[in-house]
Amino acid sequence: MFRRLGALVIVGALSLGMAMPTFGADQEKKFVLQISDGGADKQTLVLNVANNLQSHYGVDKVKVEIVAFGPGLRLLFKDNTNTNRIASLSQTGVQFSACQNTLKGMTKQLGRAPELNKVSVPVVAGVARIAELSDQGYLLIRP
């Protein structure tokens, strides 16, 4: 499955004329995982992918950032069932970025601001954060 996904990412990027990051044998690998939709299954998948990347490359040889926006921001709600997994991944270096644009919209909808997981890092716009990371050589993965 991951080979097919990787091939689709590469083909898509090449068709758009985008430069693909290259990974040397000793070079640190950098991945940004997007979560912008889905429910519990999608949340589990994105956390599994982060864990699998760290297991494959080694915690000290890979940077992983999960950017949550839109309905995907629910992953970073304080009362999410994945709180322990998020804490564990955070302790091994995975960064969790929370879109403030989405948070503002959800606050209007709910009539109150949802509490976010304490490890989440606020970013102004999730999509803009992904673009910034792509410019820094991160490979975008959309599980």
PyMOL commands that set and color helices and strands:
alter all, ss='L'
color gray80, all
select helices_A, chain A and resi 2-15+40-57+59-61+70-76+83-91+100-110+126-135
alter helices_A, ss='H'
color red, helices_A
select strands_A, chain A and resi 29-35+62-68+95-99+120-123+139-141
alter strands_A, ss='S'
color yellow, strands_A
deselect
rebuild
show_as cartoon
